[in-house]
Amino acid sequence: MRTEGINAALKQCRRTREHALEGFKTLLRFPSISLDSAYQPQLLACADWILAEMRRIGLENAQKLPTAGNPILYADWLHAGADKPTILFYAHYDVQPVGNESLWHSPPFEPTLVDGRLVARGAVDDKCGIWFNLVAIDSILRACGRLPINVKLIFEGEEELGSKHAGPCIAANRDLLAADALIISDGPFSTEQPIIGYAVRGCVTGEARLQGPPHDLHSGRYGGAVKNPAHYLARIIASLHDASGRVLIRGFYDDAIPMTDRQTRHLNQLWKTIGPPLQRAAGVDAFLGDYPGVFAERATSQPTLDVSGISGGYQGEGARNIIPAQASFKLTIRTVAGQDADKMWTRFVEHVMAFAEPGIRIECELLSLAHPFLMSDDSREIGAIQRALQTTLGKEALLMRHGGSLAIGGLLAKELSLPVTMFGYGSGDNSHAPKEYIVLEDIQLATEVAIRLQFELGRQEL
């Protein structure tokens, strides 16, 4: 029966592929840019259109969950039975600004076919994650009358803003969003080498500000006598790392969950494919040493700290003979699974405040915080994704630990206490750049993977 259901759903999907493609193009025409309030009406119109599509295909409880910013969209279908898992699928409907329009060869919000690529802002980041999931659900319901699993959908409108208003909404709707697992449909899809993400680092950003004299002072009168905040700033930054790049903040590496031998093998296998081009793209002649891990580990599975900006004193042309009144620096801390982001910020603040003394006042401000998350690399969900890919593409996915951060993933994992994995449908590139595109011929394959995934997740023997 399961095989008959899959075949019927795939047949339905193939029969209606042109209609589905037109629906995708309609979704792409909405300029749902969250970073520019001038586009708020179009963003809300996009949300309303998605809600209407959810209801049209037979999803229930379709609604806007209000936030202090853009609404989060929700819908569900919960009739598969108590013996079937409930899976929460996430994607986001907001998109990046278009940037320099002169670099686009076609209107950014008019999907245009160019050399086998469908070019439009949002094509891979992340409207494909919304639309392909909806097409998969529609195909299964039309062919079979029911889904093989219980489904909940959450589509966000502020991912490109760092999900800054999502927290209270998620906390207020824990029961509504409760599930057995979360699958984040955001990220790359490759028919050549599929990838499944099972870990994402957290991100803590902040700023340290140092105040010396109440105003700039003439260095000829006060140099060598008044404490210079720029000098103390340099001392603080120099104290953050040793020569190998190891972070010297007390407890910085504590609580991090180490990789297993199998996870290390996964990483090394993946890095043979993506490592060399990634290192070449950096455009540098040399990298830091191997403590606390080789390049692949440091870029994905180890906590890191980077100074991202420095300011203080005179920045204009020529020289100005002063002792500056202020100096500051901004930083980014990447945390890994097992580490508490708030605690990492506290450790940083304690380290910096140790440099405060009479004549030098220091204050630290937390700017943003995203939690890390980690899923078992042999989980039921990852196994289901692997089987869906194997059947559709004939290839096994490599497992990836993402070095970057996704605020909503860590937030959902923390608030809802559920396992998270990332599997995207974006077969293309330029997601934050001009001429964003998705590969046209891969759209059908990605949608068929989405269909098979639901049946694999519903297998009784899981």
N, C-alpha and C positions, 0 to 999 in steps of 0.2 A: 504493500500500500504506500509505503514511504517513497519507493522508487517511482510509482505511478504518479504520486503527488508532485515530485520534483519535475518529472518529464512534462506533466500538464502545465505546471507553472512556467517552465522554460518555453514551452510552445506558445503560451499566452504572451509572454514577454517578447518573443521574437516576432509574433504576429503584429504586435502593437508598437514596435520599436520606433517607427517614424513619428507616430503620435507622441510617444514619450520624449523623443528628441525635441519636438516642437514645444512641449511643456518645459523642458530644460531651458530652451532659448527664452521662453517667456520669463522664467525666474531670473535669468541672467540680465534681462533688460532693466530690472529694478536697480537704480543706483543706491544701494543700501549701505552707504558709507557712514560708519558710526563715528569716525574721527572729526567730522565736520557737521555741526548742528544745522547747517543750511540744507542738508539732505534728510533731515528728520521726517518730513512728510513722505518722502519716497521710501524710506526705511520702514515706516509704519505701514505703508501700502503693501510693501513686500511681505511683512508679517501677516497681514490680513489675507493676502493671496495664498500663502502657505497654509493658514488655518482652513481656508475654504477647500484646498486640495486634500488636507487630512480628512475632513468630513466627507468629501466626495468619494474617497476610496473605501470608506467604511470604518475609519478609526473613531473611537469614542472619546468623550470627555475632552474634546479639543478646546483649548482655552489659552488665554494670555495670563501668565503669572506676573503680576505687577512687580516692578522694581523701582528704585529711585531714578533709574535711567530707562533704557529700552526694555520692552517686555521679553520674557522668556516664554517660548511656546511649548505647550504640552499636549500630548494626546496618548491614548493607550488602546490596546485590545487585549483583554484578559480572560479569554474563554478557552484556552488550551487545556486547562485542568491543573489541579494542585500538584500533580506529579511531574509537570513540565516547569522548566526554569522560567523566571521572569527576568528579561534582559532589558536594561536601559540603554538606548542608543542616543548618542550625543552628536550634534553638528552645530555649526553656527551660520546664520544668514547675513551677518554684517560682513562688509568687505573693506579692503584697504582703499585709500584714495588712489586716483589714477596716476598721480605724479605729473610729469611733463607730458602733456598730451601730444606734443609734436613728435614724441618717440613712438607713438602708436600709429600704425599704418591704416587702422580702421577705428571707428568710434568705439571707445572702451565698453560701452553698454549696448552695443549692437553686435550680437554674436556673428562672427564672420569666419567662413571657412577659408583657410589659407594653407595650401600644401598639406592637406590632411589634418590640419589642426583647427579646432574651433577656438577662436581668439575672443576673449571677453574677460573683463575683470570679474573675479569670483568663480571662474570656471573650475579651478582646482582648489581654491581656498575661499570658501569651502562649500559652495552651493551644490557641488557634486555629492558631497556627503549627505545633504538633505534629500536631494532628488532621487538618487539611486536607491536609497533606503525606501522612499515612498513608492517608487516604481516596483521594487521587489515585493513589498507588502501588497500593493494593488494586484500584481500578477498572481500571487499565491491566493489571495481572497477570491479573485474572479475564477481561477481555475479549480480551487479546492473548496471554497466556501468557508474556510477556517485557516488559521495560522498554526504551525507546529509548535510554537512557543508563545508564552505571554510576553507582550511587547509594550514597552513604554518609550516614548520619544520625548527628548528635550532639545529644543533648538534655541540657541542663545543669540542675542542681538548686540553683544558687547565684547566678544572675544578679542577683537582688535584693539579694545581699550583695556585689556588686561582683566576682563570680567570684574570690573571694580564695583559693580552694584549687585553681583550675583549672590554673595554670601548670605545676607539676611533672607533673601527669597528662598534659597535652598534650605536654610535652617527652619524657616516657617512651613516648608512643605516636605519635611522628611518622610512622613507616612505616604504621601502621594508618590514620591519618587523612589520609595524603597524597592530594591531589586536584589537579585542574586549576583549580578555582575553588571559592570558598565563597559560598553564598547564605544570608544571615541572614534567616530568616523571623520577623522581629520588627518591628512597626511598623504604621503606618496603612494601610488599604486604602480607596480611595474610588472609587465608580462614577461620581461627578461629575467629579473631576479626579485621575486616578491619579498617583502619585508613585513614583519609583525613587531610592533613596539610593545615591550613589556615593562619598561621602566623609564621614568622621566625625572630629571633633577628639579629640585625646587629653586627658587630665586628670591633672594633678599637684597633690596637696593636701599641705600641710605646715603647720608651726607654727614660729615664731621666738620664743624666750623670752629675756628680758633680766633679768639679776640685778644689782642695785646693792648696797646695804648688806645685811648678813646678816639684818636684820630691819627692820620699819618704824621710822622715826625721827621724833621730834617736829620739825615744821617750824619751830617757834619757836627751837629750839636749833641746827638744822643746815641750815635753808633757805638756799639761796644758797652753801652751802659743800660739801655732799655731792651728788654726781652723782645725778640723779633718772632712773631707768630709764624712767619714763613719758614724760619729755621726749625721750629718745633714741628711744623707740619712735615718737613723733610725727615726729621727723626722718627716720627710716627710711621710714615710710609716705609722707611727703611727697616723698621722693626717688624713688619708684617710677614716677611719671607726671609728664608736663608738663601744662599747662593744657588741651591738646587731647585728653588721654587717651592719648597715645603713651607706651609703656613705655620707661623710661630705662635699664634694665639692659643692660649691654654685650652685644651679640650676640643680643639677644632675638628679633629678626626674621630672623636668619641662618638659612639652610638651608631656609626655607619654600618649598615649590613654588608658584610663582605660578599663578593661574588663566589659562587660555587665553582668547582672545577668544570662542570658542564657549561655554566654561563660564560666562563672564561674561554672555553673552546668555541662557543657560539660567537663571542666577540672577535676572537682572532680570525675565525673563518670569514665573518662579515668584513672585517677590516682589510682583508686581502683585496676586496672589491672596491670599497669606498675610501679606504685610507690614503692610498697614493694620490688620487685626485684632490682629496681634501687638503692634504699637506701641501701640494703644489699650489692650490688656490690661495694659501696664506701668503705666498710671495715673499717668504723670508728664507734666509740662508741656513738657519740653525734653530733648534728648539731647545727647551729646557731639558734637564736630565731626567732620569727614570724614577726619581722619588716623588711621590709614593707609588708611581706606576708608570708603565710605558705610555706612549702618546695616546693610544686607543683608550686606556683606562682613565688617564687624566682628563680626556675630553668627554667622557661619558659616565664613568662610575665612581669618580672621586670628587669630594667637595673641593671647591676652589674659591679663591678671593682675587678680585681684580680691581685696581683703581681705574675708574672710568673717566675721571676729569679732575683737574686741579685749577684753582684760581687763587689770586691774592696779589696785592701790590700793583705796580704800574705795568700795564700791558700795551701801551702805545708805542709809537715810533721813537727811537732814540732811548735815552736813559733819564731816569728821574731819581734823584738822590734822596730816598726816603727809607724809613722803617715803616712798613705797612701796618695799618691798624688791624687788618683781618687777613685770614687765609683759610681755605677750605678745600676739601676733596670729596668726590663722590665715589662710591664703590658698589660692586656687585658680588654677592656671595652665592655660589651655587651649592645647594645642599643635596644630599642623596638620601635614599630610603633609610629609615631608622632615625634620622636626625630631625629634631624639632626646630622649625624655622625661627620661632620666637627665642628659643634658647640660644641659637647661633647668633642672633642679633645681640642678645645680652652679653655673650662672650666677647663680641667685637667691642661693644661699648665699654666693658670693663677694661679691656686692653688699652683702648684709647684714653680713657679717663685717668689712667695711671700717669699720664704725662702732664696732667693739669697741676699747676702750682701758682703761688702768688705772682701776679703779673701776666699769667696766661690762663684765660678762661676757655673751656671747651664745652660744646654742646653737640649732641648727636641726634639726628632726625631720621626715623624710619620712613622711607618713601613708598615702598611696596613690598608685598610678601606673597610668595606662591609656594605651596607645599609640594614636596616630592611624592612620587608614588611608585610602587613596585608590585608586580604580579608574578606569581609562580610561573616559571617558564614551561612547566608541564601541566598547566591548568586545563580544565575542561574546555574553556573558551578558546584558548590557543590551539588546542587539539582540533576543535571544530573548524577554526579558520584554516588550519593546515589542510584538513581533508577537503574543504571547499575549494582551496587553491589547487590542490593536487588533481582533483577531478576536472576542474575547469581548464587549468593551464598546463597540467602535467609536470608541475615543478613544486619543490618544497621551499617554503619561505625561510629566510634567515631571521633570527631573532635579534632585535636591536634595542640597546639602551640609548635613549635620546639624551644628548648633552644639554639641550635647551630645556625650557620650562613651559608648562601649560597650566596657567593659573586655575582654570576651571576643573582640570582633571584632578589636581591635588585637593582642591576644595571639595569636590564631590566625593572623592575617596575618603577624606577626613570626616565630612559631615554625615555621610550615609554609611560609612563602615563597610564598603564593598570593594571587591577586587576590580582593577581597571586594566584594560589593554587598549592599545591604539592600532587601528587598522583602517587606513584611508583608501579612497577611491580615486584620488587625483593623479591620473596618468598624464602628466604634463610638466610645466615649469613656469617660472616667472611669477610666482604667487604674490610677491610684494613689489613687482617690477613692471615696467611697460610690457605690453604684448603678452599678458598672461594667457595661457592656452591649455587645452586638454586635447589629447590625441583622440581623434574621432573614432577610429576603428576599435579603440579599447573601451569605449563607453558600454557597448553591449557585453563584453567580457566581464567588466567590473560589476555590472548589474546582475549577471548570472552568478557571479561569486556571491553577491549579496543574497540571492535567492537560495542557493545551496547552503549558505551559512545558517540560515534560519532552520532548515531541516536538520543540519548536522547538530546544531545546538539542542534540537528537540529529540535526538536519539535516545531511546529508553535506556540503553545500556550505559550511558554516560554517568 
